[in-house]
Amino acid sequence: MPTALVFHPLTFLDEGDAVTVGRTDIDSYCVLPADGAFLLRRLTEGTPPAEAAREYEEHYGEPVDVGDFVSSMSDLGFLKQDAETAPGPLRGQRLGRALFSGPAWVLYAGLVAAAALRTAQHPDLVPRYQDLFFTDYLTLVVLTLAIAQTPLLLLHEAFHMLAGRRIGLRSHLGIGRRLWFVVIEATMDGLVTVPRRRRYLPILAGMLADVLLIAVFVLIAAAVRRPDGSQPTAGTLCLGIAFSTLLRLAWQLYFYLRTDLYYLAVTAFGCIDLHESAIILLRNTFHRLTRRPERTTDESVIHPRDLKPARWYAWLVAGGYGFSFFLLVTVAIPTFVHTVRLAVDRVTAPDVAARTDAITFIGLNVFQFGLLGYVVLRSRTRKELA
């Protein structure tokens, strides 16, 4: 074994009973007990493996298989290999720092304050659901809002991503799923190595983007507002987009779908995997109620930090999923079926505008469910290959 090993720069985050270690440049992380972190630190400081093993035994009173440990660290990519090329520079870091700099915060506060002042002066500028219907053609409403919201969703997630890159994380954008909802999401695996107080901004950055967007669209509507208080189509459209963005903010309250506020709560409580812990407790409760205790999972697998909050969060998960499926069966499916029937009837209508409206509506729904099917299939394929 070599006299000394050469490691890539590693981040150590000590959280009491465990230490999270990682390489942020390639998003490779692991959680080690305190003794494992002790050994790794000694190795990264240039201590030869044999000497590090002796120090470990002196400190903890038991031997360690340092060769197996080094092999595991190598599998994680922590050790430098011959001819290994370093990842390229982290793009977007400067932009992230600019977006969350002091002057930027002053600008953001000014935008929100100006919008709040205008809505206080003219309550008709407060976004309402009626603003969604800026035309009699529902397909045009759906299509326009979908086209408008797509870049706004990207901006929401881009704020997450850039807030992560600001502190050196290789965060990136991807497509995911929550129940039957297809979502664009930012992946920030590197947050696990960041001190807790520095995680809050990347977690809340998307909601900040939504608040700023609402303020901007309200101010545009205020600028085009007629003296009699009425709005041209452009103003109503802006308020409609602001309202749909407001709904996206409300979506964050759906903790059980692991929204931004869920991750905020997990970070504040110092949890490891609150959602999965809650699922284990719910399954165990179900098996006990159905008198199949042999199917229960040993609750000792739940991290101590998750156990207490998971007991109340489990019922929030059960209630949330139950409410979602209740709305699906009683509202969403019947509404969808009725609307599709109307659309099919209008396909043969003599009115060209009505036919176009119906065909476009059907096409949008086929695309939506096709995209959902693709995301589900891709997720399953990745799990099978993992």
C-alpha positions in Angstrom: 0.0 0.0 0.0 1.4 3.4 -0.9 3.1 5.5 1.9 0.5 8.2 1.4 -2.7 8.6 -0.5 -3.7 11.7 -2.5 -7.4 12.7 -2.2 -9.5 15.2 -4.0 -10.7 18.2 -1.9 -13.4 16.8 0.4 -16.0 18.6 2.5 -16.7 17.3 6.1 -19.9 18.3 7.8 -20.0 17.2 11.4 -23.6 16.7 12.7 -23.0 15.2 16.0 -23.6 11.4 15.6 -22.5 11.3 12.0 -20.3 13.1 9.5 -21.3 13.8 6.0 -18.4 13.7 3.6 -18.4 14.6 -0.1 -16.8 15.7 -3.3 -19.0 18.6 -4.4 -17.3 18.8 -7.8 -18.8 15.4 -8.9 -21.7 15.2 -6.4 -20.4 12.1 -4.6 -21.3 11.8 -0.9 -21.4 9.4 2.0 -22.3 9.5 5.7 -19.7 8.1 8.1 -19.8 7.5 11.8 -17.4 9.6 13.8 -14.7 6.9 13.9 -14.8 6.6 10.1 -14.5 10.3 9.6 -11.5 10.3 12.0 -9.8 7.7 9.8 -10.6 9.5 6.6 -9.4 12.9 7.9 -6.1 11.4 8.9 -5.7 9.8 5.4 -6.6 13.1 3.7 -4.0 14.9 5.8 -1.3 12.7 4.3 -0.9 10.1 7.0 0.1 6.7 5.5 -2.6 4.1 5.8 -0.7 1.8 8.1 0.0 4.7 10.5 -3.6 5.9 10.3 -4.8 2.4 11.2 -2.5 2.4 14.3 -3.8 5.8 15.4 -7.3 4.6 14.9 -6.7 1.5 17.1 -5.0 3.7 19.8 -7.9 6.1 19.8 -10.9 3.7 19.6 -9.4 0.6 21.1 -10.1 -1.8 18.1 -8.4 -2.6 14.8 -9.7 -1.4 11.4 -9.4 -2.9 7.9 -7.8 0.2 6.4 -7.5 -1.5 3.0 -11.2 -2.1 2.7 -11.9 1.4 3.9 -9.6 2.9 1.3 -11.2 0.7 -1.4 -14.6 2.1 -0.4 -13.4 5.7 -0.6 -11.9 5.0 -4.0 -15.2 3.7 -5.2 -16.8 7.0 -4.2 -14.2 8.8 -6.3 -12.5 10.5 -3.3 -9.0 9.3 -4.3 -7.1 10.9 -7.1 -6.4 8.5 -10.0 -3.6 8.6 -12.5 -4.7 10.4 -15.8 -7.9 11.6 -14.1 -9.2 14.9 -15.5 -10.7 17.4 -13.1 -14.3 18.6 -13.8 -14.5 21.9 -15.6 -15.2 25.2 -13.9 -18.5 25.7 -12.2 -20.6 27.8 -14.6 -23.2 30.2 -13.2 -21.5 30.8 -9.9 -20.9 34.5 -10.6 -24.5 34.9 -11.8 -25.7 33.2 -8.6 -23.7 35.6 -6.4 -25.0 38.6 -8.3 -28.6 37.4 -8.0 -28.3 37.2 -4.2 -26.0 40.1 -3.6 -26.8 43.1 -1.4 -27.9 45.4 -4.3 -30.1 42.6 -5.6 -31.9 42.2 -2.3 -32.6 46.0 -2.2 -34.1 45.7 -5.7 -36.2 42.8 -4.7 -37.5 44.6 -1.6 -38.3 47.6 -3.8 -40.3 45.5 -6.3 -42.4 43.8 -3.7 -43.0 47.0 -1.7 -44.1 48.8 -4.9 -46.5 46.0 -5.9 -47.9 46.0 -2.3 -48.4 49.7 -2.4 -50.2 49.6 -5.8 -52.6 46.8 -4.7 -53.3 48.8 -1.5 -54.2 51.8 -3.6 -56.2 49.8 -6.1 -57.6 46.5 -4.7 -58.7 45.5 -8.2 -55.0 44.8 -8.9 -55.0 41.9 -6.4 -54.8 38.7 -8.6 -58.1 36.7 -8.7 -59.3 33.6 -10.3 -61.5 35.6 -12.6 -58.4 37.0 -14.2 -57.6 33.6 -15.7 -60.5 33.9 -18.1 -59.3 36.6 -20.4 -61.0 34.9 -23.3 -64.1 32.8 -23.9 -62.0 30.0 -25.5 -60.8 27.7 -22.7 -58.2 26.1 -24.8 -56.6 29.5 -25.5 -56.7 30.1 -21.7 -55.0 26.8 -21.0 -52.5 27.1 -23.8 -51.5 30.7 -23.0 -51.1 30.0 -19.3 -49.1 26.9 -20.1 -46.8 28.8 -22.5 -46.4 31.6 -20.0 -45.8 29.4 -17.0 -43.2 27.1 -18.6 -40.4 29.8 -18.5 -41.6 30.9 -15.1 -41.3 27.4 -13.8 -37.8 27.3 -15.2 -37.0 30.6 -13.5 -38.3 29.2 -10.2 -36.0 26.2 -10.4 -33.2 28.3 -11.9 -33.2 30.4 -8.7 -32.8 27.2 -6.7 -30.0 26.1 -9.0 -28.1 29.4 -9.0 -28.5 29.8 -5.2 -26.8 26.4 -5.0 -24.1 27.3 -7.5 -23.5 30.5 -5.6 -22.0 28.4 -2.8 -20.2 26.0 -5.1 -22.7 23.2 -5.6 -23.1 21.5 -9.0 -26.8 21.9 -8.9 -28.7 21.2 -12.1 -32.3 21.1 -13.6 -34.3 17.9 -14.4 -37.8 16.6 -14.9 -39.5 14.6 -12.1 -42.9 13.6 -10.9 -45.1 14.1 -7.8 -48.1 11.7 -7.9 -49.6 12.4 -11.4 -48.0 15.9 -11.7 -44.9 16.3 -14.0 -42.6 18.9 -12.5 -39.4 20.6 -13.4 -37.0 20.4 -10.4 -33.5 21.5 -9.4 -31.3 18.8 -8.0 -29.0 20.0 -5.2 -27.4 16.8 -3.8 -24.5 18.8 -2.5 -26.6 20.5 0.2 -26.0 17.6 2.4 -22.4 18.9 3.0 -23.4 22.5 3.6 -23.9 23.8 7.2 -27.6 24.0 8.0 -27.8 27.8 8.1 -26.5 28.1 4.5 -29.1 25.6 3.2 -32.1 27.9 3.7 -31.5 30.3 0.8 -31.1 27.5 -1.9 -34.3 25.9 -0.5 -36.4 29.1 -0.5 -34.9 30.7 -3.6 -37.7 29.3 -5.9 -40.4 30.8 -3.7 -38.5 34.1 -3.8 -38.6 34.0 -7.6 -42.4 33.4 -7.5 -43.0 36.4 -5.2 -40.9 38.6 -7.5 -42.8 37.4 -10.5 -46.1 38.2 -8.9 -44.9 41.6 -8.0 -43.6 42.3 -11.6 -46.9 41.2 -13.2 -49.0 43.2 -10.8 -46.8 46.3 -11.6 -47.3 45.7 -15.3 -51.0 45.5 -14.8 -50.9 48.7 -12.8 -49.0 50.4 -15.6 -51.6 49.5 -18.3 -54.7 50.0 -16.0 -57.2 52.4 -17.5 -58.3 55.5 -15.5 -61.8 53.9 -14.9 -60.1 50.9 -13.3 -60.7 48.5 -16.2 -58.0 46.4 -17.7 -57.0 45.8 -21.3 -56.5 42.2 -22.3 -52.8 42.5 -21.6 -53.4 43.7 -18.0 -55.9 40.9 -17.4 -53.5 38.4 -18.8 -50.7 39.7 -16.5 -53.0 39.3 -13.5 -54.0 35.9 -14.6 -50.4 34.8 -14.8 -49.8 36.4 -11.4 -52.7 34.4 -10.0 -51.5 31.1 -11.4 -48.1 31.9 -9.9 -49.8 32.5 -6.6 -51.3 29.0 -6.9 -47.8 27.6 -7.3 -46.8 29.3 -4.1 -49.9 27.7 -2.4 -48.7 24.3 -3.9 -45.7 24.6 -1.5 -48.1 23.9 1.4 -48.5 20.3 0.1 -45.7 19.0 2.3 -46.4 15.4 1.5 -45.4 15.9 -2.1 -41.9 17.0 -0.8 -42.2 20.6 -1.8 -39.7 23.4 -0.9 -41.4 23.9 2.5 -41.0 20.1 3.2 -37.3 20.4 2.7 -37.3 23.6 4.8 -38.9 21.6 7.6 -36.5 18.7 7.2 -33.6 21.1 7.4 -34.9 22.9 10.4 -35.6 19.7 12.3 -32.3 18.1 11.2 -34.0 15.1 9.7 -32.3 12.5 7.5 -35.2 11.1 5.5 -38.5 12.2 7.1 -40.8 11.1 4.2 -39.5 7.6 4.0 -39.6 7.2 7.8 -43.2 8.3 7.8 -44.0 5.8 5.0 -42.5 3.0 7.2 -44.6 4.0 10.2 -47.8 4.1 8.0 -47.1 0.7 6.5 -46.5 -0.7 10.0 -49.7 0.8 11.3 -51.6 -0.7 8.3 -50.1 -4.2 8.8 -50.9 -4.1 12.5 -54.5 -3.1 11.8 -54.9 -5.9 9.3 -53.3 -8.3 11.8 -50.2 -9.0 9.7 -47.4 -8.1 12.1 -44.9 -10.3 10.3 -44.9 -7.8 7.5 -44.0 -4.8 9.6 -40.5 -3.2 9.3 -38.2 -3.0 12.2 -38.5 0.7 13.3 -34.9 0.6 14.5 -34.0 1.3 10.8 -35.4 4.8 11.2 -32.8 7.3 12.2 -33.4 8.7 15.7 -33.6 12.2 14.3 -36.5 11.2 12.1 -38.5 9.1 14.5 -40.3 11.7 16.6 -41.3 14.2 13.8 -42.2 11.2 11.6 -44.9 10.2 14.0 -46.9 13.3 13.3 -45.8 13.8 9.8 -47.0 10.3 8.9 -50.6 11.4 9.5 -50.0 14.5 7.4 -48.8 12.2 4.6 -51.8 9.9 4.9 -54.3 12.8 5.0 -52.6 14.5 2.1 -52.6 11.5 -0.2 -56.1 10.7 0.8 -57.3 14.2 0.0 -55.5 14.2 -3.3 -57.0 10.9 -4.4 -60.5 12.1 -3.1 -60.2 15.2 -5.4 -58.9 13.0 -8.2 -62.0 10.7 -8.0 -64.7 13.2 -7.2 -63.5 16.3 -9.1 -60.6 15.8 -11.5 -61.7 12.6 -13.3 -65.4 13.6 -13.7 -64.4 17.1 -14.8 -61.9 15.7 -17.3 -64.4 13.1 -18.7 -67.1 15.8 -19.1 -64.7 18.2 -20.7 -63.4 15.6 -23.1 -66.9 14.7 -24.1 -67.7 18.3 -24.9 -64.4 18.6 -26.8 -65.2 15.4 -28.9 -68.7 16.8 -29.6 -67.2 20.0 -30.8 -64.7 18.3 -33.1 -67.5 17.8 -35.7 -69.0 21.3 -35.1 -69.5 23.5 -38.2 -67.8 26.4 -36.5 -64.1 26.3 -37.4 -63.1 28.1 -34.2 -65.0 25.6 -32.1 -63.3 22.7 -33.9 -59.9 24.2 -33.5 -60.6 24.8 -29.8 -61.6 21.2 -29.3 -58.7 19.6 -31.3 -56.2 21.7 -29.5 -57.6 20.9 -26.1 -57.5 17.1 -26.9 -53.9 17.5 -28.2 -52.8 19.3 -25.0 -54.2 16.5 -22.8 -52.6 13.8 -24.9 -49.3 15.5 -24.6 -49.7 16.0 -20.9 -50.4 12.3 -20.2 -47.8 11.2 -22.7 -45.2 13.3 -20.8 -46.3 11.8 -17.5 -46.0 8.3 -19.0 -42.5 9.0 -20.2 -41.4 10.3 -16.8 -42.8 7.2 -15.0 -41.2 4.9 -17.6 -37.8 6.6 -17.3 -37.9 6.5 -13.5 -38.6 2.8 -13.5 -35.9 2.1 -16.1 -33.4 4.0 -14.0 -34.3 2.0 -10.9 -34.0 -1.3 -12.7 -30.5 -0.3 -14.0 -29.4 1.0 -10.6 
